[in-house]
Amino acid sequence: MAAHRDPLLPQRRLLLKAGVVGLLELEEELRKVLKTSVLTQAGHCQGGFISQALSYDTDRGRVFVKINCRAQAKTMFSGEAASLQAIGETGTVRVPEPIAMADLPSGGGLLVLEYLEMRSIGRFAEKLGEQLADLHLHNMLLERKSQRQKGTVGERKQAVDKFGFHTVTCCGYIPQVNDWQDDWATFFARQRLKPQLDLIAENYGDRAVLSLWAELQIKLHKAFKDTVITPSLLHGDLWEANVAEDDLGPFLFDPGSFYGHSEFDLSIGEMFGAQGRAFFSGYHRKIPKAPGFETRSLLYQLFHSLNNWNHFGPEFRPSSLNLMEAVLDNL
């Protein structure tokens, strides 16, 4: 008898090779959490730097499933789902709807999302810039609306007046504590830069970067001198791989949200390659650059360079040191 050839065998092997989770275990958990009688792999298998992903046809249509075997998978996926929900509730920019989340018996977890056909950002780059600006302005507009409606009766969405988020989120697989702070510079120094530098001190003991940090943390507040910063809901990890479009327009995914300075979301440089100019044009029509933008951009790029160092190793040491020195030269 001829052996039956599984047309999805390469995808199944890829998933298993990645050491993520056994396919049977995954599919059993999906049937339970989705309460579906139909569960057919749609032949879509991919992985980012952190998680693997598959798509399935179910009773409710096609869904996108992220799988991660790390101990912190629940924290990662809980933060991602909360971020997607928060962004979606603004009605400003499209994100996939979070559907379900579950732990896996062998460890790790899964997150089920709305399935969206995606292609690289292209003709909708400018629209994405406009919609990201709308996201960043949403909380400020809520505050203005609240002021106008003072004294009126009725339930209304309250604006956020602090920097942080109601739950832990992750940038990559590193958890980010989002305790609320009244001051943005304090939040950014204590809850973004310092945890990254603490990890570098623990894992590498790098004296040069710690020496520069000792100098930078004293002067860091100067980057925000005479700058009015109102809390904006951020994507938190906005780069080329976390945006896409379809025939309906652009959308965002893989967020690690918090309320922070709007400029933080613009800091990974030419995020969208050839489409970067159109994106920034659309964005800055709604939110013009404020004085000191370039120095703060270097400071926010520093966070991402340190985060990459902690994820991928000391090849990001030179860029981290260069950024710290550049910021200090500008302060």
N, C-alpha and C positions, 0 to 999 in steps of 0.2 A: 504494500500500500504506500502510495506516495505521501510524504509528510506535507501537512498543511502549512503553507507559508503565510506568516502573519505580516500583512502589509505595513503594520506600524512597528515592526520589530526594531528598526533603527532608532525610532523615537523612544521606545521602551528601554532599549539598551542604554541610550543616552541618559535617561532619567536615573536608571539604576547605577550606571557608571559614576554619576555625580554623587552617589552616596546619599541621596536625599531621603528616599523612603521606598519600600516595596510597593509596586503598582497595585497589587491585590488589596493591600491594607489601605492604600489611598482611596481606591474606588469603593471599598466597603464603607469607609467613613463618609465619603461623598453621598452615597445612597441614603445614609442615615440622616445627615445634616440637611440635605435638600429634599428628603422625602419623595424621591423620584423613582419611578419604575423604569425609566429610560436613562441609560448612562452609556453613551457611545463616544469614545475618544474621537475628536474631530480632526486628528492628524496634525495638530499644531503643537509643536514642542519647542520651547526656547528657554533660555536662561540668561539672567543678568549676572552681575558680579556677586549678588547676594543670594537670590532665590532662583528656583526653577519654576517653569510654568507650563501648563497644559490647558487645552480647551476641550469641553465636553458638550455634546448635545443631550439635553434633559427634557423632562416634561414641560419645563418653563422656557425652553429654547436653549440657545447656546450660552454657556458661561465660561468665564476665564478663571482658572484656578492657579494660585501661587502656592508653592510648597517650599518649606524651609525646615531643615533638620536641626537647627541650632537650639540651644536651651532657651534663648531669648526670643524664639519665634513668636510666642504669644504677645510679648511686649511690642515687638515690631509690628505685627499685624493689627493689634488693638489700636496702636497709635496711628497706623495708616488708615484704618477704617474711620476713626474719629476725625482725622484730617479730611478725608474725602467727604464725610458728612457735613463738616463745617463749611468747606468750600462750596459744596453743592447747595447748601441752604442760602447762600448769598445770591444765587441766581445770576452770577456774573460770568462765569466761565464753566464750560462743561467738564465733568469728571465722571468716571465710571461709578455706578452705584455699588456700594458694598452690600452683599447679599447674605453671607454667612461666614462663620469662622469656627474652627474646631481644632482641638489638640489631636495629635496622632499617638496611638498606643506606644509606638516604639520611640517616641520623642519628637519634638518639633511640632509643627502645626501647618494648617492650611487656611487660606483666605479665598473666598469665592466672590468674584466681582462680575458686574455686567460685562458682557462681551462687546467690544467695539472693534470693528475693522479699522486698522490703522496704517497710515503711511507717514513717511517723514514729513515734517512741517515744510510747506512750500508756499502755495499761493495764498494761504491763510495766515502767513507770518505776521503781517501788519495787524490783522484782526486779533490775533493772539495778544499782541502788544497792547491793543486797546482794552481787551477784556481783562488782562492782568492788571492794568491800571484801575479798571472798575472794581476788581477784587480788592485792591489796596485802598481804594477810596471808600469802600462800602461801610466800614466801621465809623469813619468820620461823618459820613452822610447820616448814619443812624443817630449819631450824637446830635447833629444839627436838628434832625427831625424830632428827637426827644426834647430838645430845648423848646422847639416851637409848640409841642404838645403838652408842656408842663401844665398841670392842673386839670387836664382833661381826663375823663373816665374811660377805662378800657385797657385791655391787655396789649402790650406792645413789646417788640424785641428791644432789649436794652443794649446800648453800646458798651464796649469793653474799655475801661479806663486805665488798665495796667498792661504790663508786658509779660507774656508767658502763655500758658495754655492749661486746660483743665486736666490733662493727662500727659504721661511720658510719651514722647515720640522718638523716632530714630532717624539718624542720617546714615544710611548704610545699615550696619548692624549695631552701631554704637548707640546705646540709649541716651537720650537727652532729657534731663530733668528740667521742667518748665515752671518752677515755682514763680508765682507772681511777684513782680517788682514794680515799684513806682517809676523807676528811672531806667531808660533804655541802656545807657552806658554801663550801669551796674549789672543789668541782666546779661548784656553781651559779654562783658569781661568775666563775670562769675560763672555763667551757665552755658557759655559757648566756648570761649577761648581757654579758660583755666582747665576745664575737664580734659580737653584735648592735650594741653601741655602737661597735665598730671600723668596722662597715659604715656607720653613720650619720656617723661622723667623716670617713670616706673620701668619702662621697657628698654630704654636706650641710655638713660642718664646723660643726655647730651648737654654739656656745660654751656656751649655757645648759645643754644636757643634759650636756655633758662636764664642766662645772663641778659640777653636782649629782652626777654619777657619782664625781668625785674625793672628794666628801664622803661619799657613800653607801658606797663600797667600804671605807672605814675603819671605818664603824659597822655594816656588814652582819651581822657575827657576832653582834651583840646580839639579832637576831631569833630566834636559835636557842639563846639562853641557857637552860640548865636543860631543854632539850628533847632527849629521847632519840630519835634517828632511826636506824632500821634500814633497810637497802636494800629497797625494794619495786619489783617489776617494774611499770612504768607504761605506759599507753597512749601518753602523751607529747603528744598533740594532741587532747584530748578536748573536743569541743564538739558542738552539736546536729546538725551535718551529718555527723558521723562515728559516729553511733549510729542504730540502727533496731530494728525488731522484725518478727516474722512470727507465725504462729499457734503456733509452738513456744516463743516467748519472745524476749528481747532479744539483740542481738549488737553487736559493735564492728567498725569497719573503719578503714582509712587511718591506722594507727598510726605513730609514730616513737619506738619504745620505748627505754627505758634503765632502769637501776636507780637510783632516786632517792627523794625524800621523798614519801610517799603524798599529802600535801596538794597537791602540784603538780598532780595530775590534777583537782583540784576548783576550779581557779583562774580559769576563764573566766567566772565569774559564774553568772547564771541560764541555764545551758547548755540546759535543756530547756523553756524557756518555762513554760507552765502546769503542766507535769509536774515542774518543778524541786523542789517541796516534797516530793513522794512519793519522788523519787530520793534527795534528801539525808536524808530520814527513814530509808530503808532502809539507806543507807550508814553513818550515824552511830550506828545501833543496834549495829553491829559494831565501828566505829572511832569512839569519841566524840571530839569536838573537844578538843584539848590547849590549855593556856594559851598565849596569843600567836597563836592561829589567825588572827585577823582581820588582824593586822599582816603575817604571812607570806602571807596571801592577797593582800594588796596587792602584795607583793613579787613573787609569782608572776604576778599579772596584769600587772605591769610587763614581764616577759619577753614576754608575748603582744602587748602594745601595741607594744613595740619591733620585734617580728617583723612585725607588721602594717605598721608604718612602712616597714620595709625591703622589704616586698612591694608595698604599695599607695600609698605616698607620704606626704608630711608632714601629711596630714589627721589622722594619728595622733600628731603632735607634741604637741598640747595634753594629750591623755590621758596620754602618757608623762611629760611634765613634772609634771602634777598627781599622778600616782602616785608619782613620786620624792619630791616634796615631802611627800606624805602619809606615806610610809614614814619619812622622816627625822623628821617631827614625832612619830612614835610610838616612835622608838628612844631 
